Amino acid sequence: MATTEFTRRFFMLDGAALGVGASWLALTGKANAQMPGSDFGANPETGPDGFPRQNPKLVEETVGASHGKFDRVKELVTAYPELAKSSWDWGFGDWEAPIDAASHVGNREIALFLIEHGARPTVFTFAMLGQLDVVKALLTAQPEQRNMIGPHGFNLLHHAKVGGDAAVSVKNYLVEIGEKEAVPSNIPQETIDALLGQYMVEGAGSPQFEVLVNRFGLAVQGAGGVPRTFRPLPDGSLHPVGAPSVRFQFEIAEGKGTGATVIMGSEKFRAIRKS
């Protein structure tokens, strides 16, 4: 049996049992069929991108939209309810769910909508919503959680502040117990100027990452990825925001970066500056 014929039969015969067949066939009558609520094309022979997992493009868009585009969030989550509890890695393990995005920007409307549709609120969400009893209960039971950070390095106090008037009680409580909003240290301009450029892992044939400046400061960007802002560490190394265990230890000679040792968990590799 040809692969194409098998694929068609799989969706026709087994799709109903999986809960996707009938609706998918209805959507893919043409080669250029579109998924509802999306501008991304679907392949009628193989199914949507990532099938049987969620379409990664839709996950990324949902997380991005949850920072402030309520109409788009409603459209996406109505079409695909499981997107409400999806999660996206912006780089180096800086995972963010739609509820995380709404929480750290203080978008109460989107957060409540997502919760109603199956999202799993975190203590950061409760801090933003002003749920003092929930925050107190957690920090009383586990005081060490005061030092916990959420996606992109935002802590509890940040979430309480963006919650506005509704979260004043949470903000005041966190300040009373000594919580301080994390303020990233500035990276000296001479260091920024020295490190800008492309870097290639030793033995590879093309650059693997670039050090550049975005609107938040010095950042690292891998091929096909998005820039991740650097934060300095006491030992002089840098880490991408939201991933404090990842270390970039740069070497600088005569005012110019020459290479870096990158540590990711148990992995360590060398990168040489190429431009």
C-alpha positions as a printed Julia matrix, in Angstrom:
275×3 Matrix{Float64}:
   0.0    0.0    0.0
   1.37   3.41  -0.92
   2.28   5.72   1.93
  -0.16   8.36   0.69
  -3.04   5.88   0.58
  -2.15   4.57   4.06
  -2.13   8.08   5.46
  -5.57   8.83   4.02
  -6.98   5.59   5.38
  -5.48   6.19   8.78
  -7.31   9.46   9.18
 -10.53   8.09   7.7
 -10.67   4.81   9.63
  -8.87   5.56  12.86
  -9.36   9.32  13.18
 -12.8    9.05  14.74
 -11.45   6.79  17.49
  -8.76   9.38  18.17
 -11.31  12.16  18.24
  -9.71  13.96  15.3
 -10.69  12.14  12.11
 -14.02  13.64  11.11
 -13.09  17.21  11.93
  -9.67  16.89  10.3
 -11.11  15.49   7.07
 -13.61  18.33   7.01
 -10.73  20.77   7.25
  -8.47  19.14   4.69
 -10.61  18.75   1.63
  -8.06  20.84  -0.24
  -4.28  20.85  -0.2
  -4.22  24.44   1.04
  -6.74  23.93   3.86
  -6.31  26.21   6.84
  -6.66  25.33  10.51
  -9.38  27.31  12.31
  -8.21  30.46  14.02
  -4.83  30.26  12.3
  -2.97  31.57   9.31
  -0.75  28.49   9.21
  -1.31  26.0    6.41
  -1.98  22.31   7.06
  -0.83  19.34   4.99
  -3.78  17.06   4.15
  -1.45  14.07   3.79
   0.35  14.3    7.11
  -1.9   16.4    9.31
  -1.04  19.61  11.13
   2.51  20.5   12.1
   3.7   18.35  14.99
   0.75  15.91  14.83
  -0.16  14.17  17.12
   1.34  16.89  19.32
   0.07  20.45  19.28
   1.13  22.58  16.37
   4.22  24.39  17.73
   3.41  27.5   15.72
   0.03  27.74  17.42
   1.59  27.19  20.83
   4.12  29.97  20.25
   1.43  32.32  18.97
  -0.89  31.58  21.9
   1.83  32.26  24.46
   2.83  35.44  22.65
  -0.77  36.66  22.31
  -1.42  36.02  26.0
   0.76  39.01  26.84
  -2.01  41.31  25.66
  -4.0   40.26  22.57
  -7.22  39.05  24.2
  -9.22  38.64  20.98
  -6.54  36.42  19.45
  -6.25  34.34  22.63
 -10.01  33.75  22.62
  -9.9   32.75  18.96
  -7.04  30.3   19.41
  -8.21  28.73  22.67
 -11.79  28.41  21.41
 -10.54  26.52  18.38
  -8.01  24.44  20.35
  -8.91  24.36  24.08
  -5.71  22.53  25.1
  -3.69  25.56  24.04
  -4.79  27.14  27.33
  -2.34  24.88  29.16
   0.38  24.68  26.54
   3.91  25.95  27.11
   6.69  27.44  24.97
  10.46  27.46  25.49
  11.76  30.88  24.47
  15.31  29.59  24.81
  17.59  27.65  27.16
  14.62  26.29  29.12
  12.84  29.61  29.72
   9.42  27.94  29.49
   6.3   30.07  29.51
   2.63  29.07  29.48
  -0.14  31.43  28.36
  -1.14  31.94  32.01
   2.48  32.88  32.82
   2.47  35.5   30.07
  -0.78  37.08  31.24
   0.42  36.99  34.84
   3.76  38.76  34.46
   2.28  41.61  32.42
  -0.71  41.99  34.76
  -3.39  41.12  32.2
  -6.16  40.03  34.53
  -8.75  39.63  31.77
  -6.67  37.15  29.79
  -5.57  35.29  32.93
  -9.14  34.74  34.11
 -10.23  33.64  30.64
  -7.4   31.11  30.47
  -8.23  29.73  33.93
 -11.86  29.3   32.87
 -10.62  27.28  29.92
  -8.32  24.9   31.76
  -5.1   26.84  32.37
  -3.22  25.94  35.55
  -2.64  29.09  37.63
   0.62  29.36  39.57
   1.51  31.29  42.71
   2.69  34.06  40.38
  -0.82  34.21  38.92
  -2.36  34.39  42.39
   0.06  37.17  43.34
  -0.99  39.18  40.28
  -4.69  38.56  40.98
  -4.3   39.71  44.58
  -5.04  36.34  46.19
  -3.21  37.09  49.46
  -4.42  33.97  51.3
  -2.97  31.7   48.61
   0.39  33.47  48.53
   0.61  33.55  52.33
  -0.25  29.87  52.63
   2.51  28.84  50.24
   5.2   31.06  51.76
   4.24  30.0   55.28
   4.52  26.35  54.37
   7.64  26.82  52.23
   9.45  30.08  53.08
  12.23  29.27  50.61
   9.76  29.86  47.78
  10.2   33.59  48.37
  13.27  33.3   46.16
  11.44  31.52  43.36
  11.44  33.17  39.94
   9.0   32.72  37.11
   9.46  32.93  33.34
  11.99  35.54  32.21
  13.24  35.87  35.8
  10.24  37.78  37.18
   9.62  37.16  40.89
   6.51  37.33  43.08
   6.86  41.0   43.92
   6.98  41.92  40.24
   3.73  40.03  39.67
   2.05  41.74  42.62
   3.11  45.16  41.34
   1.74  44.61  37.84
  -1.5   43.41  39.45
  -2.27  47.01  40.34
  -4.82  48.02  42.96
  -6.26  44.5   43.18
  -2.9   43.13  44.33
  -1.79  45.88  46.74
  -2.29  43.61  49.75
   0.0   41.0   48.22
   2.62  43.61  47.33
   2.58  45.03  50.87
   2.87  41.56  52.4
   5.84  40.63  50.21
   7.61  43.89  51.06
   6.96  43.29  54.77
   8.64  39.88  54.66
  11.66  41.31  52.86
  10.92  40.49  49.24
  12.68  42.73  46.75
  12.04  42.97  43.06
  14.96  41.6   41.12
  16.74  44.47  39.39
  19.23  43.22  36.81
  22.73  44.63  37.11
  23.94  46.64  34.17
  26.58  45.09  31.95
  29.38  47.65  31.34
  29.31  49.2   27.9
  32.92  48.17  27.23
  31.94  44.55  27.82
  28.97  44.88  25.49
  31.15  46.35  22.74
  33.74  43.61  23.19
  31.35  40.67  22.95
  29.21  41.6   19.95
  29.59  39.15  17.06
  29.0   35.6   15.86
  30.38  32.53  17.6
  30.94  29.01  16.3
  31.28  25.86  18.35
  34.69  24.31  17.84
  34.52  21.77  15.04
  31.24  23.06  13.59
  30.86  24.45  10.1
  28.77  27.55  10.74
  28.04  30.03  13.54
  25.78  28.65  16.27
  24.89  31.86  18.06
  25.24  35.6   17.88
  25.77  38.11  20.67
  23.82  41.28  19.91
  21.96  44.14  21.54
  18.17  44.17  21.77
  15.88  46.66  23.49
  16.65  45.09  26.87
  20.43  45.04  26.52
  23.09  42.5   25.61
  21.53  39.28  24.3
  22.31  35.92  22.72
  20.43  34.5   19.76
  20.76  31.03  18.29
  20.02  30.15  14.67
  16.26  30.37  14.15
  15.64  31.47  17.73
  14.72  34.7   19.46
  17.16  36.93  21.38
  17.54  36.07  25.07
  18.79  38.95  27.17
  21.91  38.29  29.24
  22.07  38.81  32.99
  25.43  39.04  34.8
  26.45  36.66  37.58
  28.82  37.38  40.5
  31.6   35.27  38.95
  31.64  37.44  35.81
  29.8   34.97  33.58
  26.48  35.72  31.91
  23.24  33.76  31.81
  20.26  34.05  29.43
  17.21  35.51  31.17
  15.01  32.82  32.65
  17.8   30.24  32.66
  20.15  31.09  35.55
  21.9   27.71  35.46
  23.17  28.28  31.9
  26.58  29.96  31.91
  28.4   31.84  29.16
  32.0   32.45  30.25
  33.48  34.82  27.68
  37.16  35.52  27.12
  38.2   39.04  26.17
  41.61  40.0   24.81
  42.65  43.49  23.8
  39.1   44.76  24.1
  37.52  42.08  21.96
  35.77  38.82  22.79
  37.72  35.86  21.45
  35.58  32.93  22.56
  33.37  31.48  25.25
  32.85  28.39  27.33
  29.15  27.52  27.48
  27.88  25.37  30.35
  24.42  23.82  30.14
  23.81  21.31  32.91
  26.35  18.53  32.52
  27.34  19.75  29.04
  30.25  22.07  28.4
  31.53  23.23  25.03
  33.81  25.86  23.56
  32.82  28.49  21.04
  35.16  30.68  18.99
  34.26  34.15  17.81
  34.06  34.27  14.0
  33.16  37.91  13.34
